[in-house]
């Protein structure tokens, strides 16, 4: 920036101009700062180049509180989650299965009372008296029953429960009382409900049960 400004000044001065150079460097620093802000602001207008809190604002604009940055999650990882959810399948049974599997690592169980593949039929190969399954009903249109499963946890290092030889009162050298806040990136029940709500068909009722 300094060289560009100096090149525009008429050749009125000698080759050695320390005072002029100092003055021009001050102008160059200010212009460089403004130019840097313009470049930074330009990057924040696109999801693929946005960074820092701007990515969080983009996620909030599209998804509200349904898609938040995880603890210590990098911009690249968070950006990938945003793009995946922008183009995610929605409004279908497969969409609910996919979003819950991505969130928890476990596929949900879905029962639709008006879906023959779920309810079977008399004399059909899928269900009958004495066979595990569910009864269908024409009185429950646009409804489904979903059993979502919490992710399989890995526990907290050096912390064990009551009655375990490695933890508990007066047991071991690192015994302590644990809380859910100690688990980074944990998926809450609210996250599961929000995920289902974000992809379920409009005008449908999804009865949800969350299990371990």
Backbone as a printed PyTorch tensor [residue, N CA C, xyz], in Angstrom:
tensor([[[  0.8310,  -1.1900,   0.0000],
         [  0.0000,   0.0000,   0.0000],
         [  0.8780,   1.2580,   0.0000]],

        [[  1.9530,   1.2190,   0.7850],
         [  2.8660,   2.3590,   0.8390],
         [  3.4770,   2.6240,  -0.5310]],

        [[  3.9510,   1.5910,  -1.2100],
         [  4.5710,   1.7520,  -2.5140],
         [  3.5870,   2.2760,  -3.5510]],

        [[  2.3290,   1.8610,  -3.4520],
         [  1.3230,   2.3160,  -4.4130],
         [  1.0580,   3.8030,  -4.2320]],

        [[  0.9820,   4.2410,  -2.9650],
         [  0.7410,   5.6660,  -2.7130],
         [  1.9320,   6.5010,  -3.1700]],

        [[  3.1410,   6.0610,  -2.8710],
         [  4.3390,   6.8240,  -3.2210],
         [  4.5180,   6.9300,  -4.7320]],

        [[  4.0980,   5.8810,  -5.4430],
         [  4.2380,   5.8980,  -6.9040],
         [  3.3460,   6.9400,  -7.5580]],

        [[  2.3000,   7.3570,  -6.8780],
         [  1.3600,   8.3390,  -7.4310],
         [  1.7740,   9.7820,  -7.1750]],

        [[  2.7550,   9.9970,  -6.3130],
         [  3.2030,  11.3540,  -5.9760],
         [  4.1770,  11.8590,  -7.0430]],

        [[  4.0130,  13.1060,  -7.4980],
         [  4.9580,  13.6560,  -8.4930],
         [  6.4020,  13.6170,  -7.9800]],

        [[  7.3300,  13.5510,  -8.8850],
         [  8.7510,  13.4800,  -8.5350],
         [  9.2820,  14.8500,  -8.1090]],

        [[  8.7800,  15.3570,  -6.9770],
         [  9.1900,  16.6540,  -6.4770],
         [ 10.2940,  16.5430,  -5.4260]],

        [[ 10.5710,  15.2870,  -4.9910],
         [ 11.4550,  15.1240,  -3.8540],
         [ 12.6920,  14.3310,  -4.2560]],

        [[ 13.6900,  14.3770,  -3.4180],
         [ 14.9270,  13.6270,  -3.6640],
         [ 14.6890,  12.1400,  -3.3920]],

        [[ 15.7330,  11.3550,  -3.6040],
         [ 15.6130,   9.9180,  -3.3920],
         [ 15.4700,   9.5640,  -1.9210]],

        [[ 16.0480,  10.3390,  -1.0360],
         [ 15.9630,  10.0840,   0.4070],
         [ 14.9620,  11.0390,   1.0260]],

        [[ 13.7740,  10.4940,   1.4240],
         [ 12.7080,  11.3370,   1.9980],
         [ 12.1450,  10.6610,   3.2510]],

        [[ 12.9020,  10.5950,   4.3310],
         [ 12.4320,   9.8900,   5.5320],
         [ 11.1680,  10.4910,   6.1410]],

        [[ 11.0720,  11.8320,   6.1380],
         [  9.8880,  12.4700,   6.7320],
         [  8.6500,  12.1700,   5.8800]],

        [[  8.8030,  12.3230,   4.5520],
         [  7.6820,  12.0260,   3.6500],
         [  7.2870,  10.5570,   3.7550]],

        [[  8.2820,   9.6740,   3.8150],
         [  7.9910,   8.2430,   3.9110],
         [  7.2050,   7.9170,   5.1790]],

        [[  7.5940,   8.5500,   6.2810],
         [  6.8770,   8.3050,   7.5430],
         [  5.4240,   8.7520,   7.4340]],

        [[  5.2170,   9.9240,   6.7830],
         [  3.8500,  10.4300,   6.6190],
         [  3.0260,   9.5010,   5.7240]],

        [[  3.6480,   9.0520,   4.6230],
         [  2.9290,   8.1770,   3.7000],
         [  2.6360,   6.8070,   4.3170]],

        [[  3.5540,   6.3200,   5.1470],
         [  3.3190,   5.0370,   5.8080],
         [  2.1280,   5.1240,   6.7660]],

        [[  1.9410,   6.2880,   7.3740],
         [  0.7640,   6.4730,   8.2290],
         [ -0.5210,   6.3660,   7.4360]],

        [[ -0.5430,   7.0390,   6.2500],
         [ -1.7120,   6.9400,   5.3800],
         [ -1.9030,   5.5020,   4.8930]],

        [[ -0.7810,   4.8480,   4.5420],
         [ -0.8570,   3.4850,   4.0240],
         [ -1.3970,   2.5280,   5.0700]],

        [[ -0.9990,   2.7160,   6.3310],
         [ -1.4900,   1.8340,   7.4000],
         [ -3.0040,   1.9670,   7.5590]],

        [[ -3.4990,   3.2220,   7.5350],
         [ -4.9410,   3.4450,   7.6840],
         [ -5.7110,   2.8210,   6.5240]],

        [[ -5.2110,   3.0390,   5.3070],
         [ -5.8940,   2.4820,   4.1360],
         [ -5.8160,   0.9580,   4.1180]],

        [[ -4.6800,   0.4190,   4.5640],
         [ -4.5420,  -1.0410,   4.6240],
         [ -5.5180,  -1.6380,   5.6160]],

        [[ -5.7140,  -0.9440,   6.7380],
         [ -6.6640,  -1.4220,   7.7470],
         [ -8.0860,  -1.4410,   7.1750]],

        [[ -8.4710,  -0.3520,   6.4820],
         [ -9.8060,  -0.2750,   5.8960],
         [ -9.9770,  -1.3390,   4.8090]],

        [[ -8.9430,  -1.5190,   3.9920],
         [ -9.0070,  -2.5240,   2.9310],
         [ -9.1500,  -3.9210,   3.5230]],

        [[ -8.4280,  -4.1760,   4.6200],
         [ -8.5400,  -5.4720,   5.2920],
         [ -9.9490,  -5.7220,   5.8040]],

        [[-10.5970,  -4.6620,   6.3360],
         [-11.9760,  -4.7990,   6.8010],
         [-12.9270,  -5.1230,   5.6450]],

        [[-12.6900,  -4.4770,   4.4990],
         [-13.5400,  -4.7240,   3.3360],
         [-13.4010,  -6.1720,   2.8750]],

        [[-12.1560,  -6.6500,   2.8120],
         [-11.9200,  -8.0360,   2.3960],
         [-12.5560,  -9.0100,   3.3890]],

        [[-12.3960,  -8.7210,   4.6940],
         [-12.9740,  -9.5890,   5.7280],
         [-14.4980,  -9.5990,   5.6230]],

        [[-15.1020,  -8.4080,   5.4410],
         [-16.5610,  -8.3320,   5.3300],
         [-17.0600,  -9.0740,   4.0990]],

        [[-16.3040,  -9.0010,   3.0110],
         [-16.6910,  -9.7120,   1.7890],
         [-16.7060, -11.2180,   2.0210]],

        [[-15.7220, -11.7220,   2.7490],
         [-15.6660, -13.1540,   3.0340],
         [-16.8640, -13.6110,   3.8610]],

        [[-17.3740, -12.7530,   4.7300],
         [-18.4710, -13.1430,   5.6250],
         [-19.8230, -13.2040,   4.9310]],

        [[-19.8810, -12.7720,   3.6680],
         [-21.1600, -12.7940,   2.9450],
         [-21.4310, -14.1360,   2.2860]],

        [[-20.5020, -15.0730,   2.3800],
         [-20.6800, -16.3980,   1.7910],
         [-20.4080, -17.4710,   2.8370]],

        [[-21.2530, -18.4880,   2.8750],
         [-21.1060, -19.5420,   3.8820],
         [-19.7490, -20.2300,   3.7520]],

        [[-19.2960, -20.4550,   2.5350],
         [-18.0590, -21.2070,   2.3310],
         [-16.8100, -20.4430,   2.7500]],

        [[-16.9290, -19.1290,   2.9510],
         [-15.7610, -18.3520,   3.3630],
         [-15.9580, -17.6430,   4.6970]],

        [[-17.1540, -17.7080,   5.2680],
         [-17.4270, -17.0270,   6.5400],
         [-16.6500, -17.6860,   7.6820]],

        [[-16.3480, -16.9030,   8.7040],
         [-15.5750, -17.3970,   9.8370],
         [-16.1330, -16.8420,  11.1390]],

        [[-15.6230, -17.3900,  12.2380],
         [-15.8900, -16.8620,  13.5800],
         [-17.3970, -16.7660,  13.8660]],

        [[-17.7860, -15.6920,  14.5260],
         [-19.1770, -15.5270,  14.9250],
         [-20.1350, -15.3330,  13.7690]],

        [[-19.5900, -14.9780,  12.5920],
         [-20.4620, -14.8160,  11.4360],
         [-21.0940, -16.1470,  11.0340]],

        [[-20.3440, -17.2360,  11.1750],
         [-20.9220, -18.5550,  10.8950],
         [-22.0680, -18.8580,  11.8570]],

        [[-21.9030, -18.4810,  13.1180],
         [-22.9700, -18.7010,  14.0950],
         [-24.2090, -17.8860,  13.7310]],

        [[-24.0060, -16.6550,  13.2260],
         [-25.1380, -15.8210,  12.8050],
         [-25.8420, -16.4380,  11.5990]],

        [[-25.0630, -16.9920,  10.6640],
         [-25.6570, -17.6430,   9.4910],
         [-26.5000, -18.8370,   9.9250]],

        [[-25.9530, -19.6390,  10.8410],
         [-26.6970, -20.7980,  11.3300],
         [-27.9790, -20.3650,  12.0370]],

        [[-27.9040, -19.2840,  12.8020],
         [-29.0920, -18.7910,  13.5040],
         [-30.1470, -18.2880,  12.5240]],

        [[-29.7150, -17.6420,  11.4270],
         [-30.6570, -17.1380,  10.4240],
         [-31.4360, -18.2820,   9.7750]],

        [[-30.7450, -19.3840,   9.4750],
         [-31.3830, -20.4920,   8.7670],
         [-32.1050, -21.4640,   9.7040]],

        [[-31.5130, -21.7150,  10.8800],
         [-32.0190, -22.8020,  11.7170],
         [-32.4440, -22.3700,  13.1200]],

        [[-32.3000, -21.1130,  13.4720],
         [-32.6270, -20.6900,  14.8310],
         [-31.7090, -21.3700,  15.8350]],

        [[-32.3160, -21.9110,  16.8870],
         [-31.5290, -22.5900,  17.9200],
         [-31.3720, -24.0870,  17.6530]],

        [[-31.8120, -24.5450,  16.4760],
         [-31.7560, -25.9820,  16.1760],
         [-30.3610, -26.4410,  15.7650]],

        [[-29.5060, -25.5160,  15.3890],
         [-28.1540, -25.8900,  14.9520],
         [-27.1540, -24.9340,  15.5790]],

        [[-26.5370, -25.3570,  16.6720],
         [-25.5720, -24.5280,  17.3940],
         [-24.1770, -25.1260,  17.2780]],

        [[-23.1900, -24.2660,  17.3600],
         [-21.8030, -24.7340,  17.3120],
         [-21.5050, -25.5430,  18.5700]],

        [[-20.8900, -26.6980,  18.3890],
         [-20.5220, -27.5350,  19.5230],
         [-19.2960, -26.9720,  20.2310]],

        [[-19.0600, -27.4320,  21.4340],
         [-17.9300, -26.9440,  22.2120],
         [-16.6200, -27.1820,  21.4660]],

        [[-15.8540, -26.0930,  21.2960],
         [-14.5410, -26.1290,  20.6390],
         [-14.6060, -26.6080,  19.1860]],

        [[-15.7610, -26.4960,  18.5520],
         [-15.8840, -26.9220,  17.1600],
         [-15.2500, -25.8960,  16.2330]],

        [[-14.4640, -26.3560,  15.2760],
         [-13.7730, -25.4580,  14.3510],
         [-14.7440, -24.8720,  13.3280]],

        [[-14.3100, -23.7930,  12.6650],
         [-15.1360, -23.1770,  11.6310],
         [-15.4120, -24.1540,  10.4990]],

        [[-14.3840, -24.9050,  10.0830],
         [-14.5520, -25.8360,   8.9590],
         [-15.5770, -26.9140,   9.2850]],

        [[-15.5240, -27.4520,  10.5040],
         [-16.4670, -28.4910,  10.9010],
         [-17.8770, -27.9350,  11.0040]],

        [[-18.0190, -26.7460,  11.5970],
         [-19.3330, -26.1270,  11.7590],
         [-19.9150, -25.7550,  10.3920]],

        [[-19.0680, -25.2500,   9.4970],
         [-19.5220, -24.9050,   8.1520],
         [-20.0560, -26.1390,   7.4280]],

        [[-19.3850, -27.2590,   7.5960],
         [-19.8230, -28.4990,   6.9690],
         [-21.1920, -28.9200,   7.4850]],

        [[-21.4150, -28.7810,   8.7940],
         [-22.7350, -29.1120,   9.3640],
         [-23.8240, -28.2030,   8.7990]],

        [[-23.5170, -26.9140,   8.6470],
         [-24.5040, -25.9740,   8.1050],
         [-24.8870, -26.3620,   6.6880]],

        [[-23.8920, -26.6470,   5.8480],
         [-24.1560, -26.9890,   4.4550],
         [-24.9460, -28.2880,   4.3520]],

        [[-24.5780, -29.2800,   5.1730],
         [-25.3030, -30.5580,   5.1660],
         [-26.7700, -30.3400,   5.5070]],

        [[-27.0350, -29.5130,   6.5290],
         [-28.4190, -29.2950,   6.9580],
         [-29.1930, -28.3970,   6.0030]],

        [[-28.5110, -27.5430,   5.2560],
         [-29.1980, -26.7170,   4.2680],
         [-29.7880, -27.5810,   3.1580]],

        [[-29.0580, -28.6170,   2.7710],
         [-29.4870, -29.4540,   1.6490],
         [-30.0020, -30.8110,   2.1080]],

        [[-30.3180, -30.9050,   3.3880],
         [-30.8070, -32.1640,   3.9280],
         [-32.2130, -32.4770,   3.4010]],

        [[-32.4780, -33.7780,   3.1880],
         [-33.8260, -34.2190,   2.8080],
         [-34.8010, -33.8850,   3.9320]],

        [[-35.9880, -33.4240,   3.5740],
         [-36.9900, -33.0470,   4.5690],
         [-38.3700, -33.5390,   4.1430]],

        [[-39.2420, -33.6550,   5.1330],
         [-40.6310, -33.9840,   4.8390],
         [-40.8960, -35.4450,   4.5490]],

        [[-39.9560, -36.3210,   4.8720],
         [-40.1480, -37.7390,   4.6000],
         [-39.7580, -38.5670,   5.8290]],

        [[-40.1530, -39.8260,   5.7930],
         [-39.7530, -40.7720,   6.8400],
         [-38.2350, -40.9480,   6.8380]],

        [[-37.6620, -41.0460,   5.6270],
         [-36.2120, -41.2080,   5.5150],
         [-35.4690, -40.0180,   6.1020]],

        [[-36.0670, -38.8190,   6.0060],
         [-35.4180, -37.6250,   6.5460],
         [-35.2970, -37.7100,   8.0610]],

        [[-36.3450, -38.2220,   8.7230],
         [-36.3060, -38.3580,  10.1830],
         [-35.2600, -39.3910,  10.5850]],

        [[-35.2160, -40.4950,   9.8620],
         [-34.2230, -41.5330,  10.1680],
         [-32.8110, -40.9880,   9.9990]],

        [[-32.5830, -40.2530,   8.9090],
         [-31.2420, -39.7410,   8.6120],
         [-30.8050, -38.7080,   9.6400]],

        [[-31.6730, -37.7600,   9.9950],
         [-31.2510, -36.6950,  10.9030],
         [-30.9790, -37.2400,  12.3000]],

        [[-31.7750, -38.2170,  12.7530],
         [-31.5390, -38.7840,  14.0830],
         [-30.3040, -39.6850,  14.0880]],

        [[-30.0740, -40.3910,  12.9940],
         [-28.8700, -41.2230,  12.9150],
         [-27.6180, -40.3600,  12.9050]],

        [[-27.6600, -39.2470,  12.1700],
         [-26.5200, -38.3300,  12.1520],
         [-26.2810, -37.7140,  13.5230]],

        [[-27.3730, -37.4170,  14.2520],
         [-27.2570, -36.7370,  15.5410],
         [-26.8030, -37.6650,  16.6470]],

        [[-27.3750, -38.8560,  16.6970],
         [-27.1300, -39.7490,  17.8320],
         [-26.2720, -40.9620,  17.4970]],

        [[-26.1190, -41.2340,  16.2100],
         [-25.3920, -42.4350,  15.8270],
         [-26.2380, -43.6970,  15.8960]],

        [[-27.5310, -43.5530,  16.1680],
         [-28.4220, -44.7130,  16.2970],
         [-29.7080, -44.4470,  15.5120]],

        [[-30.0960, -45.3870,  14.6690],
         [-31.3080, -45.2230,  13.8700],
         [-32.5420, -45.3480,  14.7560]],

        [[-33.5620, -44.5110,  14.5580],
         [-34.7730, -44.5800,  15.3710],
         [-35.7070, -45.6790,  14.8800]],

        [[-36.6820, -46.0120,  15.7050],
         [-37.7560, -46.9230,  15.3080],
         [-38.9870, -46.0770,  15.0060]],

        [[-39.5660, -46.2390,  13.8240],
         [-40.7150, -45.4290,  13.4010],
         [-41.8840, -46.3330,  13.0630]],

        [[-43.0460, -45.9740,  13.6060],
         [-44.2710, -46.7200,  13.3350],
         [-45.3340, -45.7500,  12.8400]],

        [[-45.8430, -45.9930,  11.6310],
         [-46.9080, -45.1830,  11.0640],
         [-48.1820, -46.0260,  11.0210]],

        [[-49.2290, -45.6210,  11.7270],
         [-50.4550, -46.4240,  11.8170],
         [-51.1470, -46.6690,  10.4860]],

        [[-50.8780, -45.8280,   9.4790],
         [-51.5260, -46.0070,   8.1830],
         [-50.5600, -46.5210,   7.1110]],

        [[-49.4280, -47.0490,   7.5380],
         [-48.4450, -47.5830,   6.5750],
         [-48.4770, -49.1080,   6.6240]],

        [[-48.9190, -49.7420,   5.5640],
         [-49.0420, -51.2080,   5.5800],
         [-47.7330, -51.9330,   5.9040]],

        [[-46.5980, -51.3630,   5.4830],
         [-45.3310, -52.0180,   5.7700],
         [-45.0270, -52.0280,   7.2660]],

        [[-45.6530, -51.1090,   8.0220],
         [-45.4750, -51.0900,   9.4770],
         [-46.5260, -51.9360,  10.1920]],

        [[-47.7330, -51.9460,   9.6490],
         [-48.8330, -52.5950,  10.3570],
         [-49.1050, -54.0100,   9.8390]],

        [[-48.7100, -54.2710,   8.5850],
         [-49.0220, -55.5730,   8.0070],
         [-50.5030, -55.6760,   7.6500]],

        [[-50.9490, -56.8710,   7.3720],
         [-52.3470, -57.1020,   7.0050],
         [-52.7000, -58.5470,   7.3230]],

        [[-53.9890, -58.8050,   7.4560],
         [-54.4310, -60.1720,   7.7280],
         [-54.0030, -61.0890,   6.5910]],

        [[-53.3780, -62.1530,   6.9530],
         [-52.9430, -63.0980,   5.9470],
         [-51.6780, -62.6850,   5.2190]],

        [[-51.1570, -61.4780,   5.5780],
         [-49.9380, -60.9980,   4.9230],
         [-48.6980, -61.5410,   5.6120]],

        [[-47.5450, -61.3000,   5.0210],
         [-46.3020, -61.8720,   5.5560],
         [-45.6870, -61.0670,   6.6940]],

        [[-46.2180, -59.8730,   6.9870],
         [-45.5180, -58.9900,   7.9050],
         [-45.9800, -59.0950,   9.3460]],

        [[-47.2560, -59.3490,   9.5770],
         [-47.7620, -59.3110,  10.9400],
         [-49.0350, -60.1370,  11.0410]],

        [[-49.3450, -60.5310,  12.2140],
         [-50.5740, -61.2680,  12.4560],
         [-50.7190, -61.5290,  13.9430]],

        [[-51.7680, -62.2100,  14.3510],
         [-51.9490, -62.4950,  15.7690],
         [-50.7600, -63.2690,  16.3080]],

        [[-50.2630, -62.8450,  17.4580],
         [-49.1560, -63.5350,  18.0880],
         [-47.7940, -63.1750,  17.5230]],

        [[-47.7570, -62.2290,  16.6220],
         [-46.4880, -61.7920,  16.0370],
         [-46.2150, -60.3620,  16.4830]],

        [[-44.9590, -60.0680,  16.8390],
         [-44.6220, -58.7270,  17.3320],
         [-44.8920, -57.6810,  16.2630]],

        [[-45.4430, -56.5580,  16.6870],
         [-45.7350, -55.4780,  15.7530],
         [-46.7700, -54.5530,  16.3380]],

        [[-47.4480, -53.8010,  15.4890],
         [-48.4600, -52.8690,  15.9650],
         [-49.6680, -52.8870,  15.0610]],

        [[-50.8020, -52.5150,  15.6180],
         [-52.0320, -52.4450,  14.8480],
         [-52.1140, -51.0970,  14.1370]],

        [[-52.5700, -51.1210,  12.9160],
         [-52.7970, -49.8880,  12.1940],
         [-54.1460, -49.2900,  12.5460]],

        [[-54.3520, -48.0440,  12.1330],
         [-55.6180, -47.3780,  12.3960],
         [-55.8490, -46.2920,  11.3580]],

        [[-57.0340, -46.2950,  10.7690],
         [-57.4090, -45.2360,   9.8300],
         [-57.8210, -43.9710,  10.5620]],

        [[-57.8900, -44.0360,  11.8980],
         [-58.3070, -42.8810,  12.6950],
         [-57.1220, -42.0080,  13.1000]],

        [[-55.9160, -42.3710,  12.6500],
         [-54.7260, -41.5970,  13.0080],
         [-53.9980, -41.1290,  11.7440]],

        [[-54.6420, -40.2750,  10.9670],
         [-53.9940, -39.8080,   9.7300],
         [-52.8620, -38.8200,  10.0260]],

        [[-51.8600, -38.8370,   9.1860],
         [-50.7340, -37.8930,   9.2700],
         [-50.0630, -37.9140,  10.6380]],

        [[-49.9540, -39.1140,  11.2050],
         [-49.3020, -39.2600,  12.5020],
         [-48.3070, -40.4180,  12.4560]],

        [[-47.3060, -40.3250,  13.3250],
         [-46.3160, -41.3940,  13.4220],
         [-45.7940, -41.4410,  14.8460]],

        [[-45.3360, -42.6130,  15.2380],
         [-44.7450, -42.8190,  16.5620],
         [-43.2570, -43.1160,  16.3770]],

        [[-42.4290, -42.2870,  16.9850],
         [-40.9770, -42.4040,  16.8080],
         [-40.3240, -42.7100,  18.1450]],

        [[-39.5140, -43.7460,  18.1630],
         [-38.6750, -44.0240,  19.3310],
         [-37.2530, -43.6370,  18.9630]],

        [[-36.7860, -42.5420,  19.5550],
         [-35.4260, -42.0650,  19.3000],
         [-34.5190, -42.5430,  20.4270]],

        [[-33.3010, -42.8780,  20.0790],
         [-32.3660, -43.4140,  21.0660],
         [-31.2440, -42.4230,  21.3370]],

        [[-30.9730, -42.2410,  22.6220],
         [-29.8570, -41.3760,  22.9960],
         [-28.5510, -42.0170,  22.5340]],

        [[-27.5310, -41.1920,  22.2410],
         [-26.2530, -41.7680,  21.7970],
         [-25.6080, -42.5990,  22.8910]],

        [[-24.8640, -43.5920,  22.4780],
         [-24.1420, -44.4280,  23.4340],
         [-22.9830, -43.6360,  24.0060]],

        [[-22.9920, -43.3990,  25.3160],
         [-21.9690, -42.5820,  25.9450],
         [-20.7020, -43.3570,  26.2310]],

        [[-19.6180, -42.6220,  26.4010],
         [-18.3330, -43.2300,  26.7170],
         [-17.9000, -42.9390,  28.1460]],

        [[-18.7670, -42.2630,  28.9140],
         [-18.4190, -41.9630,  30.3010],
         [-17.4660, -40.7810,  30.4180]],

        [[-17.0300, -40.5300,  31.6380],
         [-16.1090, -39.4420,  31.9370],
         [-14.8180, -40.0560,  32.4620]],

        [[-13.6800, -39.7240,  31.8910],
         [-12.4240, -40.3390,  32.3280],
         [-12.1870, -40.1670,  33.8300]],

        [[-11.7440, -41.2370,  34.4800],
         [-11.3630, -41.2390,  35.8970],
         [-12.5300, -41.0360,  36.8530]],

        [[-13.7570, -41.1400,  36.3490],
         [-14.9270, -40.9800,  37.2110],
         [-15.7910, -42.2290,  37.0770]],

        [[-16.1580, -42.8490,  38.1900],
         [-16.9850, -44.0510,  38.1750],
         [-18.1790, -43.8490,  39.0960]],

        [[-19.1450, -44.7560,  39.0030],
         [-20.3540, -44.6370,  39.8050],
         [-20.2410, -45.3030,  41.1540]],

        [[-21.3080, -45.1940,  41.9340],
         [-21.3350, -45.8150,  43.2570],
         [-21.1950, -47.3260,  43.1290]],

        [[-20.4460, -47.9080,  44.0250],
         [-20.2910, -49.3450,  44.0350],
         [-19.2600, -49.8640,  43.0520]],

        [[-18.6240, -48.9550,  42.3090],
         [-17.5830, -49.3550,  41.3630],
         [-16.2260, -49.2180,  42.0490]],

        [[-15.3650, -50.2040,  41.8580],
         [-14.1060, -50.2250,  42.5980],
         [-13.1980, -49.0380,  42.2860]],

        [[-13.3940, -48.4060,  41.1300],
         [-12.5060, -47.2980,  40.7550],
         [-13.0530, -45.9350,  41.1320]],

        [[-14.1980, -45.8900,  41.7630],
         [-14.7580, -44.5870,  42.1100],
         [-15.6350, -44.6810,  43.3270]],

        [[-16.2990, -43.5660,  43.6520],
         [-17.1690, -43.5360,  44.8140],
         [-16.4500, -42.9910,  46.0310]],

        [[-17.1800, -42.7550,  47.0920],
         [-16.5900, -42.2000,  48.3100],
         [-15.5100, -43.1150,  48.8560]],

        [[-14.4010, -42.5340,  49.2270],
         [-13.2450, -43.2030,  49.8380],
         [-12.6580, -44.2870,  48.9380]],

        [[-12.9510, -44.2210,  47.6400],
         [-12.4170, -45.2170,  46.7080],
         [-11.5980, -44.5060,  45.6350]],

        [[-10.3550, -44.9230,  45.4400],
         [ -9.5390, -44.3600,  44.3720],
         [ -9.0120, -42.9760,  44.7010]],

        [[ -8.1100, -42.5060,  43.8690],
         [ -7.4680, -41.2230,  44.1340],
         [ -8.1110, -40.0760,  43.3810]],

        [[ -9.0480, -40.3720,  42.4490],
         [ -9.6420, -39.3030,  41.6600],
         [-11.1650, -39.3650,  41.7130]],

        [[-11.6940, -39.7960,  42.8350],
         [-13.1430, -39.8880,  42.9710],
         [-13.7460, -38.4880,  43.0250]],

        [[-14.8770, -38.2970,  42.3640],
         [-15.5550, -37.0100,  42.3830],
         [-17.0030, -37.2050,  41.9600]],

        [[-17.8040, -36.1990,  42.2400],
         [-19.1970, -36.2250,  41.8000],
         [-19.2580, -35.6320,  40.4040]],

        [[-19.8760, -36.3480,  39.4770],
         [-19.9210, -35.9220,  38.0820],
         [-21.2650, -35.2780,  37.7530]],

        [[-21.2680, -34.5070,  36.6770],
         [-22.4980, -33.9100,  36.1630],
         [-22.4760, -33.9940,  34.6580]],

        [[-23.6460, -33.8300,  34.0280],
         [-23.7350, -33.9160,  32.5810],
         [-22.9160, -32.8290,  31.8980]],

        [[-22.6760, -31.7040,  32.6010],
         [-21.9070, -30.6190,  32.0000],
         [-20.4610, -31.0080,  31.7340]],

        [[-19.9950, -32.1100,  32.3680],
         [-18.6170, -32.5510,  32.1780],
         [-18.4390, -33.3170,  30.8720]],

        [[-19.5340, -33.6720,  30.2010],
         [-19.4650, -34.4160,  28.9420],
         [-19.5560, -33.4160,  27.8000]],

        [[-18.4740, -33.2800,  27.0420],
         [-18.4380, -32.3440,  25.9350],
         [-19.1970, -32.8940,  24.7410]],

        [[-19.9780, -32.0400,  24.0980],
         [-20.6710, -32.4400,  22.8870],
         [-21.8340, -33.3910,  23.1210]],

        [[-22.3640, -33.4350,  24.3460],
         [-23.4650, -34.3480,  24.6350],
         [-24.7180, -33.9270,  23.8700]],

        [[-25.4900, -34.9160,  23.4360],
         [-26.7420, -34.6590,  22.7370],
         [-27.8650, -34.6870,  23.7630]],

        [[-28.5820, -33.5920,  23.8860],
         [-29.6640, -33.5020,  24.8500],
         [-30.9720, -33.9490,  24.2170]],

        [[-31.9690, -34.2060,  25.0740],
         [-33.2910, -34.5650,  24.5630],
         [-33.8680, -33.4220,  23.7330]],

        [[-33.5730, -32.1830,  24.1500],
         [-34.0540, -31.0270,  23.3910],
         [-33.4690, -31.0200,  21.9790]],

        [[-32.2170, -31.4390,  21.8410],
         [-31.5980, -31.5280,  20.5130],
         [-32.3360, -32.5350,  19.6380]],

        [[-32.7450, -33.6440,  20.2380],
         [-33.4450, -34.6840,  19.4880],
         [-34.8130, -34.1890,  19.0270]],

        [[-35.5580, -33.5450,  19.9370],
         [-36.8660, -33.0000,  19.5540],
         [-36.7220, -31.9580,  18.4400]],

        [[-35.7040, -31.0930,  18.5680],
         [-35.4970, -30.0430,  17.5690],
         [-35.1340, -30.6420,  16.2150]],

        [[-34.3370, -31.7160,  16.2280],
         [-33.9420, -32.3600,  14.9740],
         [-35.1500, -32.9340,  14.2440]],

        [[-36.0360, -33.5850,  14.9970],
         [-37.2450, -34.1520,  14.3800],
         [-38.1260, -33.0420,  13.8200]],

        [[-38.2910, -31.9860,  14.6020],
         [-39.1480, -30.8830,  14.1840],
         [-38.6150, -30.1930,  12.9300]],

        [[-37.2850, -30.2240,  12.7410],
         [-36.6930, -29.5200,  11.6090],
         [-36.9100, -30.2350,  10.2800]],

        [[-37.2370, -31.5390,  10.3090],
         [-37.3840, -32.2870,   9.0490],
         [-38.7450, -32.9470,   8.8820]],

        [[-39.5920, -32.9210,   9.8810],
         [-40.8790, -33.6160,   9.7790],
         [-41.7830, -32.9090,   8.7710]],

        [[-42.6780, -33.6610,   8.1200],
         [-43.6020, -33.0420,   7.1700],
         [-44.5140, -32.0290,   7.8640]],

        [[-44.8150, -30.9660,   7.1700],
         [-45.7000, -29.9390,   7.7090],
         [-47.0950, -30.5170,   7.9160]],

        [[-47.7330, -30.1860,   9.0170],
         [-49.0930, -30.6380,   9.2750],
         [-49.1920, -32.0380,   9.8300]],

        [[-48.0700, -32.6240,  10.2070],
         [-48.0810, -33.9730,  10.7830],
         [-47.8250, -33.9070,  12.2840]],

        [[-48.2190, -34.9750,  12.9590],
         [-47.9550, -35.1090,  14.3930],
         [-47.0020, -36.2640,  14.6050]],

        [[-45.8660, -35.9850,  15.2160],
         [-44.8610, -37.0190,  15.4870],
         [-44.8050, -37.2440,  16.9960]],

        [[-45.3510, -38.3630,  17.4350],
         [-45.2960, -38.7050,  18.8450],
         [-43.9310, -39.3390,  19.1350]],

        [[-43.1620, -38.7060,  20.0060],
         [-41.7670, -39.1110,  20.1900],
         [-41.5010, -39.6350,  21.5810]],

        [[-40.8210, -40.7640,  21.6390],
         [-40.3440, -41.3280,  22.9000],
         [-38.8280, -41.4570,  22.7940]],

        [[-38.1330, -40.9690,  23.8240],
         [-36.6670, -41.0390,  23.8240],
         [-36.2200, -42.0950,  24.8240]],

        [[-35.3830, -43.0050,  24.3620],
         [-34.9420, -44.1070,  25.2000],
         [-33.4350, -44.2590,  25.1310]],

        [[-32.8890, -44.9940,  26.0850],
         [-31.4580, -45.2710,  26.0760],
         [-31.1290, -46.5150,  25.2600]]])
